[in-house]
Amino acid sequence: MSQSLRQIKNRIRSIENAQKVTSALEMISVAKLNRIDKLLISFRPYFKSMGFLVKSILSSNKFLSHPFADKKSGKEICLCLITSDSGLCGMYNNNNIRAARDFIGENSDKIIKLVIVGKRGFSFFRGHKSEIVNAYLGANGGYSQKFSDEISKYLINGFLNNDFSEIFVAYTHFETALVQHPLIERFLPVEQSDIYKSDYIFEPDVDGVLEKLMPEYIKVKMRMIILESFTSEHASRTLSMKAATDNAKELLQGLVLLRNKVRQAGITQEMMEIISASEALKG
């Protein structure tokens, strides 16, 4: 009985230690989420306005072209996959990696080259048939404009140098702290659409405007993608650590009840032995 009680106490102690760790990680993730979520919310209107402006200009004239919007022939496609550098963030990495694998499978007739952000994605696809041409590791969910611009610069150069005919990005779109969705969307060339139609007067000319606007738009788009991804990462880790802390709490409650029952049973057993011994002496 004492051995069983000792085992229960050891389990309680180990679960209490795990609960302290998950609770601390939850608080850290909440702090990071609150900080980056404010940045994301403030950045979204700017990105949407710039995207509307670019697509409106491109759709204003069907003969209008720009290197970032021109379609290229070729079988080499770049897929930029964004994952985390560390784990403990639920299905965040698994969903992104699964989406990337599905994309590779659906484009088996093309040559897929990978640009990977995050150690988790890099570890998974290392040795995969799709070549990893570049990797960005060590951001640890910390957003910086310099980091984002470095990625967009590499992708832009690869597209302009005809290394890639198309570029797609696999990332997680952040809706709320409870809802995030893995997405794969085209990064380059910029898609033209007929739904954006406006009449503009360009000064000095439309080519000059696009020459300044398009590179900035591509940079802003990558910044938005990185912000969405890192915000989703922190939200997913917050939920995972909260669930782990709650599960530990439930386990502890059950183990405490079991410990009390075992202890009570031990005390009862000792009392019965004392009473039996006393009765035996009287007899």
N, C-alpha and C positions, 0 to 999 in steps of 0.2 A: 504493500500500500504506500509506504514511504517513497519507494522508487517511482511509482506512478505519479505521486504528488510532485516529486522533484522534476520529472519530465514535463509536467504541465507548467510548472513555474518557469522552466527554461524556455518553453514555447511562448509563454506570455512575455518574457523578457525580450526575446528575439523579435516578436511582433511589435512590441512597444518601440524598439529601436528602429524598425522599418517604418513605423508610422511617423516617427520624428523626421526621418529623411524625406518621406513623401510629402509630409506637411510643409517642410521647409522648401522643397522644390516647387510645390504648388504656389507658395507665397512669392517666390522669385519669379515664376512664370506669370503670375498675375501682374506683378510690377512691370515686367517687360511688355506684357500685352497692353496694359493701359498706356504706356509710353508710345508704342509703335502704332496703336490703334488711332490715337489722336492725330498722328502724322498722316496716316492713310486717309482718314476722313477729310482732313484739310487739303490733301493733294488730289483727291478724286475730281472735284469740280474743274480744276485746272486741266487735268488730263482729258476730261470729256470735252471741254471747250476747244482744246487744241485739236483733238481728233475730229470733231465736227468741222472745224475750219479746214483742215487738210483734205478731208474727204469731199467737202463741198467744192473746194478749188479743183480737185482732180476730176470731179463729175461735172464741172461747169462746161468742160469742153472735151468731147470724146476723142479728139485728136491730140490732146495734151499728154505729154509723157515726161517721166522723170526716172533717173537710174534706180531709185528706190521703189518705183511702181511698175517698172518694165518686167514682163515675164521673161524668164530665161529657159532655154532648152537644156536638158541634161538630166542625168539619173542620180546625181549626188545630192542628197537632201541632208540638211543639218537639223538635228533635234537637240534643243537645249533643255536638259532636264534639271529641275530645281528640287533638291531634297535638303534634309537637315544634316548637320555635322555630328549630332548626337542623337541618341534614342530617347525612349520614354515619352514618346509623343503619339501613342495610339496607332491608328491606321494611316497617319499622315504620309509617311514614306512608302508604305505598301501600296496605297492608292495611286500615288504618282508613278511608282515603278511599274505597277500593273498597266497603267495607261500607256506608258512608254513602250512596254513589251507588246501591247496590242497594236500600237501604231507601227512598230517595226514589222509585226506579222502582216498587217494589212498592206504594207508597202514592200513586200518581199521582192518585187521586181525592180526596186530602186536600191541604190547604195546609201545606207544610212550612216552618217557620221555623228558622233555624240559630243556635245559640249555639256559637261556636268558640273552643277553647283552643289556642293555638299558631299561629305565623306560617305554617307549611306548609299547614295546612288552610284558613287565611284566604286565602292567595294562590290556592289552587286554586278555592275556591268564590266568590271575589270576581267579581261579574258573572254568577253563576249565576242561573237562574230562581228558585231558592229564596232568599228574603231572609235576609241575615245581620242579625239584630236586636241582637246584642251579640258582642263578641270580647274575649278576655283574652290579651294578648300579653306576652312578655318574661319569663316565669317561668324559661325555660331549664332545665327539668327540676329546678328547685329547689323542693322541697315546703315549704309553710308552711300552717299552719292558717288563718291570716287569708285567704290567697289562695283556699283551698278554700271557706271559709265565705262569701266574697263571691259565688262562683258559685252556691252552693246558695241563698243569700238571693234572688238575682235569679230563679232558677227557681221558688222557692216563691211569690214575689210574683206572678209571671206565671201560675202555676196558680190561686192563690186569687183573682186578679182576672179569671179566665176569659179571659185572653189565649191560653192553651193548654188544650185539652181533655185532652191527654196529653203527657208528657215522656219522651223516651228518651235514653239516653246511649250513644254509640259510643266504646269505649275498648279497651285491650288488657289482657287478664287475664294476670297473671304467675304461672307455675307454677314454673319453674326458670330458671336463667341461660341454658339452652339452649332452653327451650320457652315460648312466649308465644302467646296466641290472641286475635284481634280478636273483640269481642263487641258486641252491641247489646242492651241490656236496659231494661225499663221503670223509670223513676225515680219518676214520679208518674202516677196515684195508686198508693199502696201496694197490692200485690195480696194478697188474702186467700186462704188455703189451708185445706183440710180436714185436712191432715196434722198441723197444729199444734193439738193439743187438750189443754188442761189446765184444772183447776179452781182458780180464784184467789179469794181474799177481798180485795176492794178497799177501801182506806181513803184518802180519804173515800168515793169512788165511782169507777167505771170511767172516766167522762167526765173527771174531774179528773186521773186517772192518765195517760190518753192525752193530755190537754192539755199536760202537761209532757213526756211521753215522746216523742211523735211528732216535734216539731220537732228535738229532739236526735238522734233516729234518722236523720232526713233529712240533717242535717249530717254525722253520722258516716258515713253511706253515701257521700256525696260525697267525704269525706276518704279513704275506702277506695279509691274509684275513682281519685282523683288519685294516690294512692300506688301503686296497681297500674300505672297508665299510666306514671308517671315511672320506676318501677323497670324496667318493660319497655323503655322508651326507652334507659336506660343499659345494660341487658343487650344490647340489639340493637346499640348503637353499639360496645360492647366486642367483640362477635363480629365485626362488620364491620371494625373496625380491626385485629383480630388476623389476620383473613383477608387484609387488604391488606398487612400486615407480612410475613406468610408468603409471599404471592405475590411481593413485592419481593425477599425473600431468595432465592427460586427463580430469579427473573430475573437477580439478581446473580451467582449461581453459574454460570448458563449464559453470561452475558456475560464473566465472568472467564475461563472456559475458552476462549471465542472469542477474547478478547484475547490470551491466551497462545499460541493457535494462530497467530493473525495475526502476532504478534511473532516466534514461532519461524520462521514461513515467511519473514518479512522477513530474519531473520538468515541463514537458509539461502541465500536468494537472494543476499545480499551476499557470502557466502563463495564461492558458485559463481562470481560475477562476478570475485572476486579470484583464484580459482584459474585461471579461464579467461584472465584478463589475464596471469597469471604464465606460463602455458603458451605463450601467444602470444609473450611476450618471449623465452622460451627458444628457440622455433622460429625 
